[in-house]
């Protein structure tokens, strides 16, 4: 799936303190795990973009 700059998906829903308080420890851990997976995915995308940019800069410097 690809998005134009204008079509960036919204961040995951921010829960209120009251909503978090109602969740079990297991549910909170599952939410954290899901958010961590999304963070890692974003980091991998950043790394790939930086690598491609570095490759392009090297090509044009030659």
N, C-alpha and C positions, 0 to 999 in steps of 0.2 A: 504494500500500500504506500502511495506517495502523496504528499501534501504540498500544495503551493504554500508560499510564505503566508498568504492570507487565510489559509485553511488549517492552521495549527490547531490540533485538538485541545480541548480544555484540560487543565490538570485534573487529577482524580479529585473526587468530591472531598472537600474539607469538612470533616465532621465537627460538630460542636462538642464542647466539654461534656455536656449532658449526654449526647449520643455515645461518646466514647465510654462514659461511665456505665452505660447500660450493656456494653459488650463484655463478653467473658474474656478471660485471659487467652484462651484458645483462639477466639475470634480476633482479638487484637494482634496476636502473633501471626495469624493468617494474613491480616491486613498489612502488617509490616513486611512480611515475606513478599507479598505481591508488589508493594511499593518499591522494595529493594530490587526486585527483578526488573521493574520498569526503569529504575535509576541505572542499573547495569546496562540495559539495552540502550539507553540514551548515551551512556559513556562510550559504548562500543561504536555507536553511530558517529560521535564526535571524533573518536580516534581514526575511524575510516576516512572521514572528511579531511582531517588534518594530514593523513598520509597521502591522499589524492592531491591535496593542495601542494604538499611538498614535492611530490613527483612532477607536477605541472611546473612548479617554479624551477626545479632542476632542469627540466627539458628546455625551458625558454632561456635559461642562463647559458646553455651550451652553445 
